[in-house]
């Protein structure tokens, strides 16, 4: 009979980590609801002072450099010892809040000639392609074209 390599303390640590992950997910959903339809920049600006004031970081905010895009805005003090950790925590938090809200996703609109789409659809239907064949067809088309940009 094999012995378990997981001790009670390991199991307790794993359970605590899972509990923390669930709690984080709940808090992110709450923030997503609060910041729905706001841009990434707006979310970052709103969360900045709260992340900076977190006791583990306690990074002071300073006014942005006149020659940078942050001129006139409050930014993290880059000279603070916890600056990098705070900056990364803010970036991760903003990404999690913005990434899960559909209103935040900015998609570039790409125009496709309607006549080309219609003729391709007609050709696929006329050929009687199934879903797998259509996928193979599209892959072959992509592979057969080289773009310069």
C-alpha positions in Angstrom: 0.0 0.0 0.0 1.4 3.4 -1.0 1.6 6.3 1.5 0.0 9.6 0.7 2.6 12.3 0.1 0.1 15.0 1.0 0.2 16.0 4.6 -2.6 17.7 6.4 -0.8 21.0 6.4 -0.3 20.7 2.6 -4.0 20.0 2.1 -4.8 23.0 4.3 -2.5 25.2 2.3 -4.0 24.0 -1.0 -7.5 24.6 0.3 -6.6 28.1 1.5 -5.2 28.9 -2.0 -8.4 27.7 -3.7 -10.5 29.7 -1.2 -8.4 32.8 -2.1 -8.8 32.2 -5.8 -12.6 32.0 -5.4 -12.6 35.1 -3.3 -10.5 36.9 -5.9 -12.9 35.9 -8.7 -15.9 37.2 -6.7 -14.2 40.5 -6.1 -13.2 40.8 -9.8 -16.8 40.2 -10.8 -17.9 43.0 -8.4 -15.4 45.4 -9.9 -16.4 44.4 -13.4 -20.0 45.3 -12.5 -18.9 48.6 -11.0 -16.7 49.6 -13.9 -18.9 48.2 -16.8 -18.6 50.2 -20.0 -15.6 52.2 -18.8 -12.4 52.3 -20.8 -9.2 50.6 -19.6 -7.7 54.0 -18.9 -10.7 55.0 -16.8 -10.5 51.8 -14.8 -6.8 52.2 -14.3 -7.2 55.8 -13.1 -9.9 54.7 -10.6 -8.0 51.8 -9.2 -4.6 53.5 -9.1 -4.9 55.2 -5.7 -6.4 52.1 -4.1 -3.6 49.8 -5.3 -1.0 52.4 -4.4 -2.3 52.7 -0.8 -2.4 48.9 -0.2 -0.2 48.5 2.9 2.2 46.0 1.2 3.0 48.6 -1.4 2.2 52.0 0.2 3.5 53.8 -2.9 3.1 57.5 -3.0 1.4 59.2 -6.0 3.2 62.0 -7.7 2.2 64.3 -10.6 3.2 62.9 -14.0 6.1 64.4 -15.9 5.3 67.4 -18.1 7.0 65.7 -21.1 5.1 62.4 -20.8 1.6 61.3 -21.7 0.9 61.3 -18.0 1.3 65.1 -17.6 -1.2 66.5 -15.2 -2.2 63.1 -13.9 -1.2 61.3 -10.7 1.2 58.4 -11.2 3.1 55.9 -9.0 6.4 57.3 -7.6 9.0 55.4 -9.6 11.6 56.0 -6.9 9.6 54.1 -4.3 11.1 50.7 -3.4 7.7 48.9 -4.0 7.1 50.7 -7.3 7.6 47.8 -9.6 5.5 45.3 -7.5 2.7 47.9 -7.2 2.8 48.7 -11.0 2.5 45.0 -11.8 -0.3 44.4 -9.4 -2.2 47.4 -10.8 -1.7 46.1 -14.4 -2.9 42.6 -13.5 -5.9 43.9 -11.6 -6.9 46.3 -14.5 -6.4 43.5 -17.0 -8.6 41.2 -15.0 -11.3 43.8 -14.5 -11.3 45.0 -18.1 -10.7 41.6 -19.7 -13.9 40.1 -18.4 -16.3 42.8 -19.4 -17.6 42.7 -22.9 -18.1 46.4 -23.0 -14.3 46.9 -22.6 -13.2 44.9 -25.6 -12.1 47.2 -28.3 -12.3 45.4 -31.7 -11.0 47.0 -34.9 -13.6 47.0 -37.6 -12.2 45.3 -40.8 -14.2 45.9 -44.0 -14.6 42.8 -46.2 -16.0 43.2 -49.7 -19.6 41.9 -49.6 -19.4 40.5 -53.1 -16.4 38.4 -52.2 -18.1 37.0 -49.1 -21.3 36.3 -51.1 -19.5 34.5 -53.9 -17.4 32.4 -51.5 -20.6 31.4 -49.6 -22.2 30.4 -52.9 -19.2 28.4 -53.9 -19.0 26.6 -50.6 -22.7 25.7 -50.7 -22.5 24.6 -54.4 -19.5 22.4 -53.5 -21.5 20.8 -50.7 -18.7 21.3 -48.1 -19.3 20.2 -44.5 -17.8 22.0 -41.5 -14.5 20.1 -41.6 -14.1 20.6 -45.3 -14.9 24.3 -44.9 -12.2 24.6 -42.2 -9.7 22.9 -44.4 -10.7 25.1 -47.3 -10.2 28.3 -45.3 -6.8 27.0 -44.0 -5.7 26.3 -47.5 -6.7 29.8 -48.6 -4.8 31.3 -45.8 -1.8 29.2 -46.5 -1.9 30.0 -50.2 -1.5 33.8 -49.6 1.5 35.7 -48.4 0.9 39.2 -47.0 3.6 41.8 -47.1 2.5 43.4 -43.9 
